[in-house]
Amino acid sequence: MEILQNKHKKIAELCLRVLGNMSINHEGKEECIVNKVIERSYTYLIAGPGRSYEDALNTSLILMSCSIHL
């Protein structure tokens, strides 16, 4: 469990990147909207000690890709 806690930031970054890639095509956008990915990933845009530039960039990609579909 400790190993996962040490890698949490990298895992979160990679998950956001995967979701961003998913949201590029129509089916992925639909899946992201159904699973409320916008709502859940929004916290990575909030400035704080744990947020990285990559987190904000990946989250903004998700928000833009999904909101175009809405």
C-alpha positions, -999 to 999 in steps of 0.1 A, spaced: 0 0 0 29 24 8 42 19 -27 9 31 -42 9 61 -20 43 71 -32 32 68 -68 -2 84 -65 7 116 -84 21 97 -113 -9 73 -114 -33 102 -113 -15 119 -141 -15 88 -163 -52 82 -156 -60 118 -166 -40 113 -198 -59 81 -206 -93 98 -200 -82 127 -222 -73 103 -250 -107 85 -245 -126 118 -248 -112 125 -282 -136 102 -301 -174 102 -299 -178 70 -279 -152 80 -254 -169 114 -250 -202 97 -243 -186 73 -218 -169 102 -200 -201 122 -198 -221 92 -185 -195 85 -159 -193 122 -148 -156 125 -156 -159 163 -159 -172 165 -123 -146 141 -109 -116 155 -128 -124 192 -120 -105 190 -87 -72 186 -107 -77 222 -120 -78 237 -85 -45 252 -76 -29 234 -46 3 218 -34 -4 185 -51 -15 198 -85 10 197 -113 10 215 -146 4 182 -164 -27 175 -142 -42 209 -152 -33 204 -188 -48 169 -190 -79 180 -171 -84 209 -194 -82 186 -224 -109 164 -209 -131 194 -201 -128 208 -236 -133 175 -254 -164 166 -234 -179 200 -234 -178 202 -272 -201 172 -273 -226 187 -248 
